[in-house]
Amino acid sequence: MDEFLTWRVCIVHFMTVSMKDIARELGVSVVTVSKALRNHPDLSKTTRERILLKMKEMRYRPNLTARSLVTGRSSLIGLIVPDLIHPFFAEIARGLSRALREHGYFIVMASSEEDPELEQQEIEHMLAHRLGALVVASCQTGSEFLQRTQLEGTPLILVDRSFKDLNSHFVGSDDYSVGKLAAEHLLGAGCKRIAHIRGPENSVGRRRLKGFADVLKTHGMEMAQDHIVQVPRGDVDGRSNGADALQRLKTLPRLPDGLFCYNDVIAVGVINEALSQGIEVPKQLAVIGCGNLHYDTEIRVPLSSIDQRSDEIGSRTASLILDILAEEVPGKCRQIILQPKLMARNSTARKPPQRISKPVSRTRG
């Protein structure tokens, strides 16, 4: 029992160590301890190191809640995405976290599961914690709620998805170019009957479809409506949605020979289903996705994809946040649009038809 009480006292002591305790132990003022935490130039290197060492010995942790009450914002940056386990958003989170950590900021994450009402609840919950900034890959069908969110005063940065009628900071890929690159690649692979598994009715889904359709049109190939399949959700349940979409395309009089998928997860679902049905990829069906996710080279048929530079979206978002937080007066909203890149792999490596040469007749001399 005595050992248990001692352990409990130690835990309580760890939880309640304050700057006053540090100052008393070292015989310095609380102001001096505070300067050491902030790496203030008035403090000598020796004094700062002595204070930081004592903090480590006493297992001191700053009271971030108290600090946020004083400054009006915390060292936490909120990130809300449609799916926490989706590789694209995971890579954005990694790039964001890695860049912010170097400057003393840390991210807290939540998933909206592509549910607009749940996203609103998550935003309200996060804003109650006095965030330094809020980053959202929004699934809202309109901008009204986000407009009200901006009035709260917490810097709002949209990633991946944007709204025409919302003047906000934005970091993402050029989705119109994503669609163009995919169409040009499938045409270059010799595809003649091209289909598209499109995403939801948001800026990403619309722009990718527009870029894709525009390229086909310039080549005299209008997009037939029955060659466009819309999945119920773009980022949640991607593999099963891809498999279901392929089943719908199989009901066409002729199976398409080229397919652009809204994202890589859907494309993986398509390829897995195609192979299970005896459809050869890419010989019978060339497939290209979007995202260039880390496993694209490891699946049964390595997946061609459009690289959105997801890790860079995260790091550029972090740089934007740091710039915003450093401003004394809020500046104009900034748009950072990254240009996508084609990553061609086996899933679109169709062999061109071989020319059949006529037999050469020979005369005997």
C-alpha positions in Angstrom: 0.0 0.0 0.0 2.8 2.4 0.8 4.4 1.8 -2.6 1.1 2.5 -4.2 0.7 5.8 -2.3 4.2 6.9 -3.2 3.6 6.1 -6.9 0.3 8.1 -6.7 2.0 11.1 -5.1 4.7 11.0 -7.8 2.1 11.1 -10.5 0.3 14.0 -8.9 3.6 15.8 -8.6 4.3 15.3 -12.3 0.9 16.6 -13.2 1.2 19.8 -11.1 4.8 21.0 -11.7 4.7 24.7 -12.6 7.1 27.4 -13.7 7.0 28.6 -10.1 8.4 25.3 -8.9 11.2 25.4 -11.5 12.0 29.0 -10.5 12.1 28.1 -6.8 14.4 25.2 -7.4 16.9 27.3 -9.3 16.5 30.5 -7.3 15.5 32.5 -10.4 12.3 34.5 -11.3 9.3 33.0 -13.1 10.0 35.6 -15.9 13.4 34.1 -16.4 11.9 30.6 -16.7 9.4 31.9 -19.2 12.2 33.4 -21.2 14.0 30.1 -21.3 10.8 28.5 -22.7 10.5 31.1 -25.4 14.3 31.1 -26.2 14.4 34.8 -25.5 17.6 36.6 -26.6 18.0 38.4 -23.3 18.8 35.1 -21.6 22.4 33.6 -21.7 22.9 30.2 -23.2 24.2 28.8 -19.9 21.1 30.0 -17.9 18.7 28.7 -20.5 20.4 25.3 -20.6 20.3 25.1 -16.8 16.6 25.9 -16.7 15.7 23.4 -19.5 17.7 20.7 -17.8 15.8 21.3 -14.5 12.5 21.2 -16.4 13.5 17.8 -17.8 14.5 16.5 -14.4 11.2 17.6 -12.9 9.2 16.5 -15.9 7.6 19.9 -16.4 5.0 20.3 -19.2 3.7 23.7 -20.3 0.0 24.4 -19.5 -1.1 24.8 -23.1 -4.7 25.4 -22.0 -3.7 28.4 -19.8 -1.4 29.7 -22.6 -4.3 29.6 -25.1 -6.5 31.5 -22.8 -3.9 34.3 -22.7 -2.9 34.4 -26.3 -6.3 33.4 -27.8 -4.8 30.5 -29.8 -3.0 27.3 -29.1 -0.2 25.4 -30.6 -2.7 22.9 -32.0 -3.7 22.9 -35.7 -6.9 21.1 -36.6 -7.2 18.8 -39.6 -10.5 17.4 -40.8 -10.6 15.0 -43.7 -13.2 12.6 -45.2 -11.3 9.5 -44.3 -8.4 9.1 -41.8 -7.1 5.8 -43.3 -7.3 7.0 -46.9 -3.6 7.1 -48.1 -4.0 10.5 -49.9 -5.2 12.3 -46.8 -2.7 10.3 -44.6 0.1 11.7 -46.8 -1.2 15.2 -46.5 -1.3 14.8 -42.7 2.2 13.5 -42.7 3.6 16.5 -44.7 1.6 18.9 -42.6 2.6 17.4 -39.3 6.3 17.1 -40.2 6.6 20.8 -41.3 4.6 22.2 -38.3 6.4 20.1 -35.7 9.7 21.9 -36.4 8.0 25.2 -35.4 6.3 23.9 -32.2 2.8 23.2 -33.7 1.1 19.9 -33.6 -2.0 18.6 -35.5 -5.2 17.0 -34.1 -7.2 15.0 -36.7 -10.8 14.0 -37.2 -12.7 12.3 -39.9 -16.0 13.5 -41.4 -16.6 10.2 -43.2 -17.9 12.3 -46.1 -20.9 13.3 -43.9 -21.5 17.1 -44.0 -23.4 17.1 -40.7 -20.6 15.1 -39.0 -18.0 17.5 -40.5 -19.9 20.5 -39.0 -19.9 18.8 -35.5 -16.1 18.1 -35.8 -15.4 21.7 -36.8 -17.5 23.1 -33.8 -15.7 20.7 -31.4 -12.2 21.7 -32.7 -12.9 25.4 -32.6 -13.9 25.2 -29.0 -10.2 24.3 -28.3 -8.9 27.6 -29.5 -6.9 26.2 -32.4 -4.1 28.1 -34.1 -5.6 27.3 -37.4 -8.1 24.8 -39.0 -7.4 22.8 -42.1 -10.4 21.1 -43.8 -10.9 18.9 -46.9 -14.6 19.7 -46.9 -17.4 17.4 -47.9 -20.0 20.2 -47.6 -22.4 20.6 -50.5 -22.4 24.4 -50.1 -20.2 27.0 -48.5 -22.6 28.6 -46.0 -21.3 26.8 -42.9 -17.7 27.4 -43.8 -18.5 31.1 -44.3 -19.8 31.2 -40.8 -16.8 29.3 -39.6 -14.5 32.0 -41.0 -16.3 34.7 -38.9 -15.1 32.8 -35.8 -11.6 34.3 -36.3 -9.6 31.1 -36.5 -7.6 30.9 -39.8 -9.4 28.5 -42.2 -7.4 26.7 -44.9 -9.2 24.5 -47.4 -7.2 21.6 -49.0 -8.1 19.5 -52.0 -11.7 20.9 -52.3 -12.7 24.5 -52.8 -15.9 26.6 -53.3 -16.5 29.2 -56.0 -18.4 31.5 -53.6 -16.0 31.2 -50.7 -13.0 33.5 -50.5 -10.6 31.3 -48.4 -7.1 30.1 -48.3 -6.7 27.0 -50.5 -3.9 24.4 -51.2 -4.5 21.7 -53.7 -3.8 20.2 -57.1 -5.0 21.4 -60.5 -7.8 18.9 -60.9 -8.7 20.0 -64.4 -5.1 19.1 -65.5 -5.5 15.8 -63.6 -8.4 14.9 -66.0 -6.5 16.1 -69.0 -3.4 14.1 -68.2 -5.4 10.9 -67.7 -7.3 11.3 -71.0 -4.2 12.0 -73.0 -2.4 9.0 -71.5 -5.3 6.6 -72.3 -5.5 7.9 -75.8 -1.8 7.6 -76.2 -2.1 3.9 -75.0 -4.4 3.3 -78.0 -7.7 3.2 -76.1 -10.8 3.7 -78.2 -13.7 3.1 -75.8 -12.9 5.2 -72.8 -14.9 5.5 -69.5 -14.6 7.4 -66.3 -15.5 6.5 -62.7 -16.2 10.0 -61.4 -16.2 11.4 -57.9 -18.8 13.3 -56.0 -20.4 16.6 -57.0 -17.6 18.8 -55.6 -14.9 20.9 -57.1 -12.6 17.9 -57.5 -15.1 15.6 -59.1 -16.4 18.3 -61.5 -12.9 19.5 -62.6 -11.5 16.1 -63.2 -14.5 15.1 -65.3 -14.3 18.4 -67.3 -10.6 18.1 -68.1 -11.1 14.5 -69.1 -14.1 15.1 -71.3 -12.5 18.2 -73.0 -9.5 16.2 -74.1 -11.7 13.4 -75.6 -13.8 16.0 -77.3 -10.8 17.6 -79.1 -10.1 14.1 -80.4 -13.6 13.7 -81.7 -14.7 11.3 -78.9 -17.7 12.7 -77.0 -18.2 11.2 -73.5 -21.2 9.0 -73.6 -23.3 9.3 -70.4 -23.4 5.5 -70.0 -19.5 5.6 -69.9 -19.6 7.8 -66.8 -20.2 6.0 -63.5 -20.6 8.1 -60.4 -19.7 6.3 -57.1 -21.8 7.2 -54.0 -18.7 8.4 -52.1 -15.3 9.2 -53.5 -13.0 8.6 -50.6 -14.8 6.2 -48.3 -15.2 2.5 -49.3 -13.2 3.1 -52.4 -12.3 -0.5 -53.3 -15.9 -1.8 -53.0 -17.1 1.2 -55.0 -14.6 0.5 -57.7 -15.7 -3.1 -57.9 -19.3 -2.1 -58.1 -18.6 0.5 -60.8 -16.9 -2.1 -63.0 -19.9 -4.4 -62.7 -22.0 -1.5 -64.1 -19.6 -1.0 -67.0 -19.8 -4.7 -67.8 -23.5 -4.3 -68.7 -22.6 -2.1 -71.7 -22.7 -3.7 -75.1 -18.9 -3.6 -75.2 -16.6 -3.2 -72.2 -14.5 0.0 -72.3 -10.9 -0.6 -73.1 -9.7 2.5 -71.1 -10.8 3.7 -67.7 -9.9 6.7 -65.6 -10.8 6.3 -61.9 -11.4 9.3 -59.6 -8.7 8.1 -57.2 -6.3 5.2 -56.7 -8.3 3.4 -54.1 -11.2 3.0 -56.6 -8.7 2.0 -59.3 -7.4 -0.8 -57.1 -10.9 -2.0 -56.5 -11.5 -2.0 -60.3 -8.3 -4.0 -61.0 -8.9 -6.6 -58.3 -12.5 -7.1 -59.6 -11.3 -7.2 -63.2 -8.7 -9.8 -62.6 -11.2 -11.9 -60.6 -13.6 -11.8 -63.5 -10.9 -12.9 -66.0 -10.5 -9.4 -67.6 -6.9 -8.8 -68.5 -5.3 -5.5 -67.3 -4.1 -3.7 -69.4 -4.7 -5.8 -72.5 -8.5 -5.7 -72.3 -8.8 -2.8 -69.9 -6.3 -0.1 -69.2 -6.8 1.6 -65.8 -5.4 4.8 -64.5 -6.1 6.4 -61.1 -5.2 9.5 -59.3 -3.1 10.1 -56.1 0.1 8.1 -56.8 -0.2 6.4 -53.5 2.7 4.6 -51.9 1.4 1.1 -52.7 0.7 1.8 -56.4 3.9 -0.1 -57.5 3.2 -3.1 -55.2 -0.3 -4.3 -56.3 -0.8 -7.2 -58.7 -0.7 -4.9 -61.7 1.3 -1.8 -60.8 -1.1 1.2 -61.2 -0.6 4.1 -63.5 -1.7 7.3 -61.7 -1.7 11.1 -61.7 0.5 12.3 -58.9 -1.2 15.1 -57.0 1.9 15.7 -54.8 0.0 15.0 -51.6 3.0 15.2 -49.3 3.8 18.7 -50.8 0.1 19.7 -50.3 0.7 19.1 -46.6 4.0 20.9 -46.4 2.8 23.9 -48.4 -0.2 24.1 -46.2 2.0 24.2 -43.2 4.1 27.0 -44.7 0.9 29.0 -45.4 -0.3 28.5 -41.8 3.0 29.8 -40.4 2.8 32.8 -42.7 -0.8 33.5 -41.6 0.0 33.2 -37.9 3.0 35.5 -38.2 0.8 38.3 -39.7 -0.1 41.2 -37.4 -2.9 42.1 -39.7 -4.8 39.4 -41.7 -3.8 39.5 -45.4 -5.5 38.4 -48.5 -6.5 34.8 -49.0 -3.9 32.8 -50.9 -4.4 30.1 -53.4 -1.6 27.5 -53.9 -2.3 25.2 -56.9 0.2 22.4 -57.6 0.6 21.0 -61.1 0.0 17.2 -61.2 2.4 14.7 -62.9 1.7 11.5 -64.8 3.2 8.3 -63.3 2.8 5.6 -66.0 3.0 1.9 -64.9 1.9 -1.5 -66.1 -1.9 -1.0 -65.7 -1.9 1.1 -68.9 1.1 -0.5 -70.8 -0.9 -1.8 -73.7 1.1 -3.2 -76.5 0.3 -1.5 -79.8 -1.2 -3.8 -82.5 1.5 -5.5 -84.5 1.5 -4.7 -88.2 1.0 -7.8 -90.4 3.5 -7.7 -93.2 2.6 -9.2 -96.6 4.7 -12.1 -97.7 7.4 -11.2 -100.1 7.3 -13.2 -103.3 10.7 -14.2 -104.6 11.6 -15.1 -108.1 14.3 -17.5 -108.9 16.9 -16.3 -111.2 
